[in-house]
């Protein structure tokens, strides 16, 4: 369970389905989540980032890609997460 992304809403704890594939943890999501924890990005913020369109990441059809849609592109996801972490993690956790 420590590898799982958890979203905290009120008193409840929820695990988003995007981190599962065929009933097991989807390794690209787990790897990205580990990176988010290193960057001190909170669980809820990471989960929202995974399903939100990335700024400046429009595909050929003009729609914006979400990190959850580009799980096969490791460098692009890692770079986007690092830039996101620099902007959105709580200021007291920035290095």
C-alpha positions as CSV (number, residue, x, y, z in Angstrom):
1,X,0.0,0.0,0.0
2,X,3.0,2.4,0.5
3,X,3.5,2.3,-3.3
4,X,-0.1,3.4,-3.9
5,X,-1.2,6.9,-4.7
6,X,-3.8,7.9,-2.2
7,X,-6.3,10.7,-2.3
8,X,-7.6,12.1,0.9
9,X,-11.1,13.5,0.9
10,X,-12.5,14.4,4.3
11,X,-12.1,11.4,6.5
12,X,-11.8,9.0,3.5
13,X,-8.8,7.6,1.6
14,X,-9.2,6.7,-2.0
15,X,-6.9,5.1,-4.6
16,X,-7.3,6.3,-8.2
17,X,-7.7,3.6,-10.7
18,X,-5.2,5.1,-13.2
19,X,-2.4,3.4,-11.2
20,X,-3.7,-0.1,-11.8
21,X,-3.4,-2.3,-15.0
22,X,-4.9,-5.7,-15.1
23,X,-5.3,-5.8,-11.3
24,X,-1.7,-4.9,-10.6
25,X,0.1,-1.7,-10.0
26,X,1.1,-0.1,-13.3
27,X,4.8,0.4,-13.0
28,X,5.1,3.7,-15.0
29,X,2.7,5.3,-12.5
30,X,4.5,3.8,-9.5
31,X,7.8,5.1,-10.8
32,X,6.4,8.5,-11.4
33,X,4.7,8.5,-8.0
34,X,8.1,7.7,-6.4
35,X,9.6,10.7,-8.2
36,X,6.7,12.8,-6.9
37,X,7.4,11.7,-3.4
38,X,11.1,12.6,-3.9
39,X,10.0,16.1,-5.1
40,X,7.7,16.3,-2.0
41,X,4.6,16.7,-4.1
42,X,1.6,15.8,-2.0
43,X,-0.5,12.7,-3.0
44,X,-3.7,14.7,-3.8
45,X,-1.7,17.2,-5.9
46,X,0.1,14.4,-7.8
47,X,-3.3,12.6,-8.5
48,X,-4.8,15.9,-9.9
49,X,-1.7,16.4,-12.0
50,X,-1.9,12.9,-13.5
51,X,-5.4,13.6,-14.9
52,X,-5.0,17.3,-15.9
53,X,-3.9,18.5,-19.3
54,X,-0.2,19.6,-19.4
55,X,0.5,23.1,-20.4
56,X,2.2,23.3,-23.8
57,X,1.8,19.5,-24.5
58,X,-0.8,19.6,-27.3
59,X,-0.8,16.6,-29.5
60,X,-1.3,16.5,-33.3
61,X,-5.0,16.9,-33.0
62,X,-4.6,20.0,-30.8
63,X,-5.9,18.4,-27.6
64,X,-3.8,18.6,-24.5
65,X,-2.1,15.5,-23.3
66,X,-2.4,14.4,-19.7
67,X,0.4,12.5,-17.9
68,X,-1.9,9.5,-17.6
69,X,-2.2,9.5,-21.4
70,X,1.5,9.4,-22.0
71,X,2.7,6.6,-19.7
72,X,5.0,5.3,-22.5
73,X,7.1,8.5,-22.6
74,X,9.2,8.4,-19.5
75,X,11.5,11.4,-20.1
76,X,8.6,13.7,-21.1
77,X,6.6,12.7,-18.0
78,X,9.6,13.0,-15.6
79,X,10.5,16.5,-17.0
80,X,6.9,17.6,-16.7
81,X,6.6,16.3,-13.2
82,X,9.8,18.1,-12.1
83,X,8.6,21.4,-13.6
84,X,5.2,20.9,-11.9
85,X,6.8,20.1,-8.6
86,X,8.9,23.2,-8.7
87,X,5.7,25.3,-9.1
88,X,3.1,23.6,-7.0
89,X,4.5,21.7,-4.0
90,X,4.1,23.6,-0.7
91,X,6.8,26.3,-0.4
92,X,8.0,24.9,3.0
93,X,9.0,21.7,1.2
94,X,10.9,23.3,-1.7
95,X,14.6,22.8,-1.7
